[in-house]
Amino acid sequence: MCAQKTQDAEVIIYPPQSLGSFEMGRNDVNLVCTYGKIAVWFGRKVPDCIIAQILIGISKVDQSTVHEFEIVCSFDEITEYESKGYTLVSYGKTTGGYRVNYSIPFSNKKALFHLSKFILEELQKGETRKDFYWNGNDCDIQRLYREFKNNIENWELKAINYKTESQTSR
């Protein structure tokens, strides 16, 4: 059992109920955790320090977390992304260059730095969404919430959704 007292009495996940999702954030960033994924919405005006705190906080809780993305680039650019700490997953020739898939490991601080720069560049055009894949469980979700609640101003719980009986028996 990982239910623990936190500053917010309602932020306790009670086994044997199976968690569906856990939503938290503030007005300029929203984060939804499930067992396999952390979906983050970054509002256009989110400060760069908050982006960094989110990426580092996720890394503290689960260093096996990754972000995957695909780009089309020249062959020479493939190694440039690798030099940023990105892991090459696959590539193939396509119209306009090479279609390349990368994984950004949260265990690599250099890769996280470049990911935060990339997010900031996207935010100049408007809000953005990112999916991060992790191995988090109920305890990790609570640890992540506490990490953000203790370190990010105005961080709050938005919703806890449990799976219904019919969803857990599939």
JOVENVEN-V238284 format. One record per residue. N is the residue number from 1. RES is the residue in one letter. SS is DSSP state (helix for helix, strand for strand, loop for the rest). OMEGA is omega in radians with two decimals (999 if undefined). Layout:
n=[N	N]
res=[RES	RES]
ss=[SS	SS]
omega=[OMEGA	OMEGA]
This chain:
n=[1	2	3	4	5	6	7	8	9	10	11	12	13	14	15	16	17	18	19	20	21	22	23	24	25	26	27	28	29	30	31	32	33	34	35	36	37	38	39	40	41	42	43	44	45	46	47	48	49	50	51	52	53	54	55	56	57	58	59	60	61	62	63	64	65	66	67	68	69	70	71	72	73	74	75	76	77	78	79	80	81	82	83	84	85	86	87	88	89	90	91	92	93	94	95	96	97	98	99	100	101	102	103	104	105	106	107	108	109	110	111	112	113	114	115	116	117	118	119	120	121	122	123	124	125	126	127	128	129	130	131	132	133	134	135	136	137	138	139	140	141	142	143	144	145	146	147	148	149	150	151	152	153	154	155	156	157	158	159	160	161	162	163	164	165	166	167	168	169	170]
res=[M	C	A	Q	K	T	Q	D	A	E	V	I	I	Y	P	P	Q	S	L	G	S	F	E	M	G	R	N	D	V	N	L	V	C	T	Y	G	K	I	A	V	W	F	G	R	K	V	P	D	C	I	I	A	Q	I	L	I	G	I	S	K	V	D	Q	S	T	V	H	E	F	E	I	V	C	S	F	D	E	I	T	E	Y	E	S	K	G	Y	T	L	V	S	Y	G	K	T	T	G	G	Y	R	V	N	Y	S	I	P	F	S	N	K	K	A	L	F	H	L	S	K	F	I	L	E	E	L	Q	K	G	E	T	R	K	D	F	Y	W	N	G	N	D	C	D	I	Q	R	L	Y	R	E	F	K	N	N	I	E	N	W	E	L	K	A	I	N	Y	K	T	E	S	Q	T	S	R]
ss=[loop	loop	loop	loop	loop	loop	loop	loop	loop	loop	loop	loop	loop	loop	loop	loop	loop	loop	strand	strand	strand	strand	strand	strand	strand	strand	loop	loop	strand	strand	strand	strand	strand	loop	loop	loop	strand	strand	strand	strand	strand	strand	loop	loop	loop	loop	loop	helix	helix	helix	helix	helix	helix	helix	helix	helix	helix	helix	helix	helix	helix	loop	loop	loop	loop	strand	strand	strand	strand	strand	strand	strand	strand	loop	helix	helix	helix	helix	helix	helix	helix	helix	helix	loop	loop	strand	strand	strand	strand	strand	strand	strand	strand	strand	loop	loop	strand	strand	strand	strand	strand	strand	strand	strand	strand	loop	loop	loop	helix	helix	helix	helix	helix	helix	helix	helix	helix	helix	helix	helix	helix	helix	helix	loop	loop	loop	loop	strand	strand	strand	strand	strand	strand	loop	loop	loop	loop	helix	helix	helix	helix	helix	helix	helix	helix	helix	helix	helix	helix	helix	helix	loop	loop	loop	loop	strand	strand	strand	strand	strand	strand	strand	loop	loop	helix	helix	helix	helix	loop	loop]
omega=[-3.12	3.11	-3.10	3.06	3.03	3.12	3.11	-3.07	-3.10	-3.10	3.08	3.10	-3.05	2.94	0.20	3.07	-3.12	-3.09	3.03	3.10	-3.12	-3.06	-3.13	3.09	3.08	-3.01	-3.10	3.10	3.14	-3.06	3.10	-3.14	2.92	-3.07	-3.10	-2.98	2.95	3.13	-3.09	2.99	3.07	3.06	-3.04	-3.04	3.13	-3.13	-3.13	3.14	3.10	3.08	3.14	-3.14	3.12	-3.12	3.14	3.11	3.09	3.13	3.12	-3.09	-3.13	-3.12	3.11	3.11	3.09	2.96	-3.13	3.06	-3.09	3.08	2.95	-3.09	3.08	-3.14	-3.12	-3.13	-3.12	-3.12	3.08	3.11	3.10	3.13	3.08	-3.14	3.12	3.13	3.11	3.13	3.13	3.04	3.12	-3.14	3.11	3.07	3.11	3.11	-3.13	3.02	-3.01	3.06	3.12	2.99	3.12	-3.11	3.13	3.06	-3.08	-3.09	3.11	3.11	3.11	3.10	-3.13	3.06	3.13	3.07	3.13	3.11	3.11	3.10	3.11	-3.11	3.06	3.12	-3.10	-3.13	-3.14	3.11	3.10	3.04	3.09	-3.10	-3.06	3.14	-3.05	3.05	-3.11	-3.13	3.14	3.11	3.09	3.10	3.13	3.11	-3.13	3.10	-3.12	-3.14	-3.11	-2.99	-3.11	-3.12	3.09	3.12	-3.10	3.02	3.11	3.14	2.96	3.12	3.10	3.07	3.08	-3.13	-3.11	3.13	-3.09	-3.10	-3.13	999]
